[in-house]
Amino acid sequence: MSLMKRISLIFRSKANRALDRMEDPRQTLDYSYQRQIELLAKVRRGVADVATSRKRVELQVAQLEQQAAKLSEQAQKAISMEREDLAREALTRKSGLAGQISDLKAQHAQLLGEEEKLTLAQQRLQAKVESFRTRKETIKATYTAAEAQTRINEAMSGIGEEMGDVGLAIQRAEDKTAQMQARAGAIDELIASGALDDVSSLNRGDDITRELEQMSSAADVEAELARLKSASTPEAIEASTATAETTDEEIVRRQEEQA
């Protein structure tokens, strides 16, 4: 297969699929029914035209028959008046009218047969059109119901897929929640067993230690301050001087003993 034929085949196949997606069977059925109605109207007009022609021929035959009857009367009068020449002329004209009447009757019979055929065709066509209309409406109703069902199924399918995603999200959330609960329980057990110090307890211990140290430091400062105050009094100074003199005398005495 040549390249151009392949391209043409692909193009036709794609165009066919595109037309198939665009085609609405209900619109196609309505269009076909409309065409049948138009065809039925043409058949009816044909029947009416043939019937009109037949009626016209009937009127012409009736007029010619009246003229023939009149010529017969004229020929009879001419004979009674011994005018054979006039009677012959009237009968000659009557003979000519008889030929026209015969032709018109033959045409009338032909038109009548054509009218009967067209009338029968009209009746059959009308029956087919009515049957097609009933079937068309049935197919349209079935197609509409199938289309609605398809849309519902597609919507339900979309909802099902979405609910499946939601279910997965819920499952993941539940798994994470269970994992966090298990982790929290494990930490509580470790803290309770002493294997893991409670950070909050350690923080509280540090606070107490710092507070005790601050209290001890303050007590030491107060004691030192009290001692300095007591050392600066006159009694304390005299006692300190006496103590110093005693100490000096003791040193001199020890030196003399050693000498």
C-alpha positions in Angstrom: 0.0 0.0 0.0 1.4 3.4 -1.0 2.0 6.2 1.4 -0.8 8.3 -0.1 -3.3 5.5 0.2 -2.4 4.9 3.8 -2.8 8.6 4.6 -6.1 8.6 2.8 -7.3 5.5 4.7 -6.3 7.0 8.0 -8.0 10.3 7.2 -11.2 8.5 6.2 -11.2 6.4 9.3 -10.6 9.4 11.6 -13.3 11.4 9.8 -15.7 8.4 10.1 -15.1 8.2 13.9 -15.5 12.0 14.2 -18.8 11.8 12.3 -20.0 8.9 14.4 -19.3 10.9 17.6 -21.1 13.9 16.2 -24.1 11.9 14.8 -27.3 11.9 16.9 -29.5 8.9 15.9 -32.6 10.8 17.0 -31.9 13.7 14.6 -31.2 11.2 11.8 -34.5 9.4 12.5 -36.4 12.7 12.5 -34.8 13.8 9.3 -35.7 10.4 7.6 -39.3 10.8 8.8 -39.4 14.3 7.4 -38.2 13.0 4.1 -40.8 10.3 4.0 -43.5 12.9 4.8 -42.3 15.0 1.9 -42.4 11.9 -0.4 -45.9 11.1 0.8 -47.0 14.7 0.1 -45.6 14.3 -3.5 -47.6 11.1 -4.0 -50.7 12.7 -2.8 -50.2 15.6 -5.1 -49.7 13.1 -8.0 -52.9 11.4 -7.1 -54.7 14.7 -7.0 -53.3 15.7 -10.4 -54.3 12.4 -12.0 -57.8 12.7 -10.4 -58.1 16.2 -11.8 -57.1 15.0 -15.3 -59.6 12.2 -15.1 -62.3 14.5 -14.0 -61.5 16.9 -16.9 -61.7 14.0 -19.4 -65.0 13.0 -17.9 -66.3 16.5 -18.5 -65.1 16.6 -22.0 -66.7 13.2 -22.8 -70.0 14.5 -21.3 -69.8 17.6 -23.5 -69.1 15.6 -26.6 -71.9 13.2 -25.8 -74.2 16.1 -25.4 -73.1 17.5 -28.8 -73.5 14.0 -30.4 -77.0 13.8 -29.0 -77.8 17.2 -30.3 -76.5 16.3 -33.8 -78.7 13.2 -33.7 -81.7 15.4 -33.0 -80.7 17.7 -35.8 -80.3 14.8 -38.2 -83.7 13.6 -37.3 -85.3 17.0 -37.9 -83.5 17.3 -41.2 -84.9 13.9 -42.3 -88.4 15.0 -41.2 -88.0 18.1 -43.3 -86.7 16.1 -46.2 -83.3 17.7 -45.9 -81.2 14.7 -46.4 -78.1 16.8 -47.0 -78.4 18.4 -43.6 -79.1 15.1 -42.0 -75.9 13.6 -43.6 -73.9 16.6 -42.4 -75.2 16.2 -38.8 -74.5 12.5 -38.8 -71.0 13.1 -40.2 -70.2 15.5 -37.4 -71.7 13.0 -34.9 -69.4 10.3 -36.3 -66.3 12.6 -35.7 -67.5 13.3 -32.2 -67.9 9.5 -31.6 -64.2 9.1 -32.5 -63.2 11.8 -30.0 -65.4 10.4 -27.4 -63.9 6.9 -27.9 -60.4 8.4 -27.5 -61.3 10.3 -24.4 -62.9 7.3 -22.8 -59.7 5.3 -23.5 -57.7 8.1 -21.9 -60.2 8.2 -19.0 -59.7 4.5 -18.4 -55.9 4.9 -18.4 -56.1 7.8 -16.0 -58.5 5.9 -13.8 -56.1 3.0 -13.7 -53.2 5.3 -12.9 -55.2 7.0 -10.2 -56.0 3.6 -8.6 -52.3 2.6 -8.7 -51.2 5.9 -7.1 -54.0 5.7 -4.5 -52.8 2.2 -3.5 -49.2 3.4 -3.5 -50.2 6.4 -1.3 -52.0 4.1 1.1 -49.0 1.7 1.4 -46.6 4.6 1.7 -48.7 6.2 4.4 -48.9 2.9 6.3 -45.1 2.7 6.1 -44.7 6.2 7.3 -47.0 5.7 10.2 -45.1 2.5 11.1 -41.8 4.3 10.8 -43.0 7.1 13.0 -44.0 4.6 15.7 -40.7 2.8 15.5 -38.9 6.1 15.4 -40.4 7.3 18.6 -39.7 4.0 20.2 -36.1 4.0 19.2 -35.7 7.7 20.3 -37.2 6.9 23.7 -34.9 3.8 24.1 -31.9 5.8 23.0 -32.7 8.7 25.4 -33.2 6.2 28.2 -29.9 4.5 27.3 -28.1 7.8 27.1 -29.4 8.9 30.5 -28.4 5.5 32.0 -24.9 5.8 30.5 -24.5 9.3 32.0 -25.7 8.0 35.4 -23.3 5.1 35.2 -20.5 7.4 34.3 -21.4 9.7 37.1 -21.6 6.7 39.5 -18.3 5.4 38.2 -16.7 8.8 38.9 -18.2 8.9 42.4 -16.9 5.4 43.0 -13.4 6.3 42.0 -13.5 9.5 44.1 -14.8 7.5 47.1 -12.0 5.0 46.6 -9.5 7.9 46.8 -11.2 9.2 49.9 -11.2 5.7 51.4 -7.4 5.5 50.8 -6.9 8.9 52.4 -8.9 7.9 55.4 -7.0 4.6 55.7 -3.7 6.5 55.6 -4.9 9.0 58.2 -6.0 6.1 60.4 -2.7 4.4 60.0 -0.7 7.6 60.9 -3.0 8.1 63.9 -2.4 4.6 65.1 1.3 5.0 64.6 1.4 8.2 66.6 -0.7 6.7 69.4 1.7 3.7 69.5 4.7 6.0 69.7 3.2 8.1 72.4 2.4 5.0 74.4 5.9 3.6 74.0 7.4 6.9 75.2 5.1 6.9 78.3 6.2 3.4 79.1 9.9 4.3 78.8 9.4 7.3 81.0 7.5 5.3 83.6 10.2 2.6 83.7 13.0 5.3 84.1 14.7 4.3 80.8 13.9 7.7 79.4 13.9 10.9 81.5 11.0 13.1 81.3 12.2 16.4 79.8 9.6 18.3 81.7 10.7 16.7 85.0 14.3 17.5 84.2 13.4 21.1 83.6 11.5 21.2 86.9 14.6 19.7 88.7 16.9 22.3 87.2 14.6 25.0 88.4 14.6 23.7 92.0 18.3 23.3 92.0 18.8 26.9 90.8 16.4 28.1 93.4 18.2 26.3 96.2 21.6 27.6 95.1 20.3 31.1 95.0 18.9 30.7 98.5 22.3 29.2 99.8 24.3 32.0 98.1 22.0 34.6 99.7 22.4 33.0 103.1 26.2 33.1 102.8 26.2 36.7 101.8 24.0 37.6 104.8 26.3 35.6 107.2 29.4 37.3 105.7 27.8 40.7 106.0 26.9 40.0 109.6 30.4 39.0 110.4 31.9 42.1 108.9 29.4 44.2 110.8 30.3 42.5 114.1 34.1 42.9 113.5 33.8 46.7 113.0 32.5 47.4 116.6 34.9 48.9 119.3 34.7 45.7 121.4 35.7 43.6 118.5 38.6 45.9 117.7 39.9 45.8 121.3 39.6 42.1 121.4 41.4 41.8 118.2 44.2 44.0 119.4 44.6 42.1 122.7 44.7 38.9 120.8 47.4 40.3 118.5 49.5 41.5 121.5 49.2 38.1 123.2 50.2 36.5 120.1 53.4 38.7 119.9 54.3 38.0 123.5 53.9 34.3 122.9 56.2 34.5 119.9 58.9 36.3 121.9 58.7 33.8 124.8 59.1 30.9 122.4 62.2 32.5 120.8 63.8 33.0 124.2 63.2 29.4 125.2 64.8 28.2 122.0 67.9 30.4 122.6 
